[in-house]
């Protein structure tokens, strides 16, 4: 199993969710996060005072899928989250040793 974590622009979340639904993804966790990478922050003006916004709003998706689904899921996220502008985000893929469904006790891929 693979855990796919994607950090994307918040306004692309609906597009990504719809695209993943077409792959029959059963579930995901979405968190509102803040951060920066190469995009850095930017300066804004509020009531005449200038201030720096270091952390930019992002959406973090966490999805655990069977190994054979990982490539398709990553490709789908890339295609649906892309704007061709700086700050589109990143995708991280890690191995998952095991998963357990609390309600039934199912383990591994059956727990997904």
N, C-alpha and C positions, 0 to 999 in steps of 0.2 A: 504494500500500500504506500501511497505517496500523500504527503500533506503539501498543498499548494497555498502559499500566502501571496496575495497580490495587493500592492499598494497602488491605488488608482485615484484619479480625479473624481471628486464626489458626484459631479453631474453626469459621469459616464456609468454610474452604478446600475441604473435601469437598463441601459443597453447591454451591459455585461450579464446581468441577471437573465434577461430574455434570451440571450444567445446561449447561456449555459442550460437554460430550461429545454432548449431544443436538443441538447445532448443527453437529456433525461437525468440531469444531476439532481439527486434526491434532497440534498440539504447543504447549507453553507452557513457560516457565521460572518456577520458584517459588523464592524466596529468603526465608529467615527474616531479618527486619529489626527494628530498634527505632527508635522515633521518637515524636514528639508533635505535636499541632496544637492545636486549641481544647480538646481533652480535657485537656491538660497532664499533669502527673504526679499522684502521690498519695503520702500518707505511710503508712508501714507500721511495725509494731513487731516487732523481732527481739531476743529475749533481753533484754527490758526497755528496749532502746534504740530510739528513734524515728529513722527515716531516710526520706529523700525518694527516691521512684522517679521520675526525670525522664523516662526513655525507656521506653515501653511496647512489649511484643512485638507485632509485626504480621507479616503475610505479604505479600510483593510478587509479583504475577503480571506477567509480560511476555509478550505475545502479539502476533505480527505477522500481519495478515490483509489480504485484498484490500479495496479501498476500499468495495465494496458490502456487505461483511460487518460493517464497523465499527459501524454503528448497532445492529445486532442483538446483537453481542457486548457492547457497553457496556450496553445495556438488560438483557441476561441477567445480567451481573455485578451491576448495581444491584439487580435483583429478588432474586437469590439470596444476596447478601451483606448485605442490609439487616436491621437489628435494631430500627430506630427509636430507638436510643440513641446518645448522643454517642460518637464514636470509630469509627463505621462505616467510615470511610476516604474515599479519594479515587480518582478515575480520571483519568489524563492520556492524551491522544491526540496523537500527533505523526506527521508525514509521514515515510515511509521512501523514500529515493531509489532504492535498489536492494538486492537480496539475492542471495547466491550460495551454492548448495549446494556444499560443498567436494568431496564425493565425485564428483559428476558434472559440475560446472561449470555447471549450470543457473542461469539468472538470472531475476530478477523474480518474478512470481507463481508460475512453475513451480518455483522454489526452495523455496517454502513447503510 
